[in-house]
Amino acid sequence: MKKILATLFIAFVAMTVSAQKMPVYLTTELLPDLIKCLPAPPDFDSPEFANDMMRYAWGKQQRTDKGRAAMARGDAIWNPIDSLFRQFAVPFGLEVGKERTPEIYKLLTTAIYTTDQMRVAPKAYYHRQRPFERLDDAMLTGEEDDLRGEGSYPSGHTMRGQMCALLMSQIAPERTDTLFYRAYIYGQSRVIAGAHWQSDVDASRVGASIGFCALQNCPEFIEQMKKAQKEYKKIAGR
């Protein structure tokens, strides 16, 4: 049954991506299968899930910090993808935009849309309940209607944030420390929001790294990365 649901969900997303004409470097068939790469999410009666519950309680406590809560709300914005780049502008040391940094923008959007595909199969296969669903609780970010019924494992937001840090670090290695710290916070925002369990977020960081490695063998990606690096050096004066 899980395989049938996964197949149907993948077909639906494939049609959606095609309809929106999102550019990708690799199709789903050429990307690693996260169902095979990552462990299954913890069972709800396991010690690992007990940790998820403790982290959920931690996340709810974090909501009392107005600044952190505001950051989690900002990190929750999925579209347009430019909102992600705005969250990483300070650690990257550069505002990324279609007009100002066309080569960097093309690299980031295409690479992230490529690896976005990887989360579809495991979400459908495991169909894990999200925290707000299982606990019948309210989310910080008011995303309940958009997320209800969609699998919790892995976290798409976390994969995007981690991929953004990986890609930007390849463009600007000197910014690695700040970029990965921001990516960590970005993923934790999903725990604070009540959108994901900690184990969803942790697995997604690994998933992003797997997708990043796959891109390194794509000639089109390699060529665009060179253009992005050249553009960054020109703008940053390096």
Summary of the structure (lengths in Angstrom):
residues: 238
radius of gyration: 17.6
end to end distance: 54.4
largest distance: 55.4
contacts: 774
relative contact order: 0.18
helix: 71%
strand: 0%
